[in-house]
Each structure stands twice: as C-alpha cells, then as structure tokens.
Amino acid sequence: MLSKVIVNSYELLIEIAIWLILISSLIGGWSAAGFFAGIGALFGAFIFCALVGGAFLVLADIQKRVRNIEEKMGS
C-alpha cells in the first residue's frame, strides 16, 4: 500500500525537488554576488538538474508506459 503511494508520487516529488533547487540557486547566487551571479547559478543548477533529475524523470516515464502496456494487455 505505502509502496504504491511512493511510486505514484515519485514523479511529483522529483518535479518539486527540481524547482526548489532552481529557485534556491537563483536566490543564493543573487544574494552572494548580485544579478549576474544569480543567473549563472540558475544556469548551472539547471544543467545539474537536467543531468541528474532528467534520468529519474525518464525512469518514471518508462515505469508509467510499462504500466499502461500492462493494463492494455491485461484487459
């Protein structure tokens, strides 16, 4: 029961984590050295999130597609 809730909310939790990382990097960079540092930190965090978070989002998408195929084959 709990494992299904975790699997179903996995994609949403990754999405929230990515947004929090991007927002905090913008705020952290801006407060440390100004506007351009904030934009640079945001760009760096975006690349990091694309590399790391993207892999997890692809896995979640594969899991969703497999579930759809299983439902079509089962009925």
Secondary structure, 3 states (H helix, E strand, C coil): CHHHHHHHHHHHHHHHHHHHHHHHHHHHHHHHHCHHHHHHHHHHHHHHHHHHHHHHHHHHHHHHHHHHHHHHHHC
